[in-house]
Amino acid sequence: MRLLIAAYTILAIAATARAAVQLATKADEAPVPYALSAAAALVYLAIGFALRTERLRLAAAAAAIELAGVLAVGTAELADLGHWPDETVWSGYGAGYGWTPLLLPVATLVVLRRRRPDG
């Protein structure tokens, strides 16, 4: 569990920094991708908080939202590149972050499923 918390903390810092720079310097160029990077940062903060405080249902819900976001953004990019003038944290299914945004929620959901008494 500590490894997941550390990973989400690092991703939260990276995504927050990315979104802050993008929104502060060129928000008008690609507002949707930059807002998605900020949303990713909020999701990472929520998951890290939920894991640290043992709010496992919240962590699972937020990890599912993260996975859905990564899949939606990655697929939307593949379908029509014209709508994405710049990258987000979730672009290319998280390729810019070593596909961690795609793999980490899956790992989190697996770990949380195994922690359940009936799972």
N, C-alpha and C positions, 0 to 999 in steps of 0.2 A: 504494500500500500504506500509506503514511503517513496518508492520509486515513481509511482503515479503522481503523487503530490508534487514531487520535485519536477517532474516533466511538465505538469500543468503550470507550475509556478514559472518555469523558464518560458514556456509558450505564452503565458499571460504577459510577461515583461516584454518579450519580443513583439507580440502582436500590438500591445499598447504603444510601444515606441514607434513601430511602423505606421500605425494609424495616426498617431499624433503628428509625426513628420509629414505624412501625406496630406492630412487635413489642414495643417498649418501652412504648408507651402504651396499646395496646388489642388485644393478642394474642388475648384471649379472645373478642373480638367477631367476628373472621373469620380464624381461624388458617390456613385453607387458602389464601386469596388472599395473605395476608401471607407465608406460606412460599413461595408461588410467586414473589413479588417477590424474596425472598432467593435462590431458585434462579436466577432471571433474572440477578441480580447475579453469581452464581458463573459462570454460562455466559459472561457478558460478560467477566469477568476471564480466563477460560480462553481465549477467542478472542483477546483483546488480547495475552495472553502468547504464545500460539501464533504469532500473526502477527509479533510482535516478534522471536521466536527462530527464525523460519523453519520452524516445525513445521507445515507446510502440511496434512498429513493430519489432524492434531489440530484445526487451525483449521476444516477442512472438516467434520469430524465434529461439532464443537461448533456450527458455523453451522447444520448440518442439524438438530441438537437444538433450537436456538433457533427455527428456522422451524417445526418440528413443535410446539413448545410454544405459539408464538403462534397457530398455526392451531387447535390443540386448545382452548386457553382461549377464543379468540374464538368458535369454533363452539359450545363448551359453553355459553357465555353466551347465545348466540342461541337455543339449544335450550331452555334452562330458566334464566331469570334468578333464580329463587329460591335457587339454590345459591351465588350470588355476592353476599354481603351487602356487599362492598366491592370496589373495583377493585384489580387487580394491574398490574404493568408491561405485561403482555401483554393486558390487557383491551381489548375492542373492536378486536382485532387491532393493539394498540399505539397506538390513537387519542390517548391522553393524551400521547404522546411524538411526535406528528406522524406516526404510522404508521412511524416509524423501525424499531421492532422487527420489523415485517413486511418492510420493504424492504431493510434492511441485510444480513440473511443471504442474501437473493437476490443482492444485489450482490457480497457476499463470495464466494459460490459461483461466480458468473460470473468474477470476477477470478482466483480460484484455478484454475478450469478453464482459463483462458487462459494461465496461467503454466506449466501442465504441458507438458513437451516434446512429448507425443503429443496434446495437446488443442488 
